[in-house]
């Protein structure tokens, strides 16, 4: 998934981008759903946010 976003950023000529993931499970606790990560993919920074 991160590589796919990295490919989009490369084609768009961008150095960084965001990937937002929505967890729609009703029984999952919020502390499990919420997260923030940063990844480097092909020299580009991808900010990954979970909600």
Secondary structure as UniProt FT lines:
FT   HELIX           2..12
FT   STRAND          16..21
FT   HELIX           30..33
FT   STRAND          35..41
FT   TURN            42..43
FT   STRAND          44..50
//
